[in-house]
Amino acid sequence: MKQRYGAALIMFVLGTTMGSSAQEDNKTTKKTLSPSQQNSFLTPQKGSLVRKNILDTLRNEIIQTQGVKAVFVVKYLKATKDWAWVHVLPQSPDGINHYEDISALLYFQHGKWKIAELPCTEPENPECIDSPNYFMELKKRFPHLPGQILPEK
């Protein structure tokens, strides 16, 4: 079986410099949102350019860090013009090999989607995605992140 997409990559988090950059470049995202802004939270449709660009960014990260080519079964994807949250089930292109779920926070900067955070998935680790406080802490790290794109836990 091919190398399993493990916790080492999931634990990968772009440093505080990248996080700060995402926060600074997305100051237009407000804490209180108008009705028109609230309607801008969407799940990009299959085949849309936004969806393709978000998933290609994540796919390229997997190729660069793990050397694994994968296609995704998308479990959750919600985006604004500046932020996206995705939860995917990666598998080999032939569908034979299946890898660990991946969730990721991405932001849009200088015309490209970039990964802000790939949360770890270790059980009972208070800093990982299964922690009851994970999303609350994520919003503290990225104060301009619109909570409406995040999954309900």
Buried (B, 14 or more C-beta within 10 A) or exposed (E): EBEEBEBEBBBBBBEEEBBEBBBEBBEEBEEEBEEEBEEBBBBBEEEEEBBEBBBEBBBEBBEEEBEBEBBBEBEEBBBBEBBBBBBBBBBBEEEEBBBEBBBBBBBBBEEEBBBBBBBBBBEEBEEBBBBEEBBEEBBEBBEBBBEBBBEEE
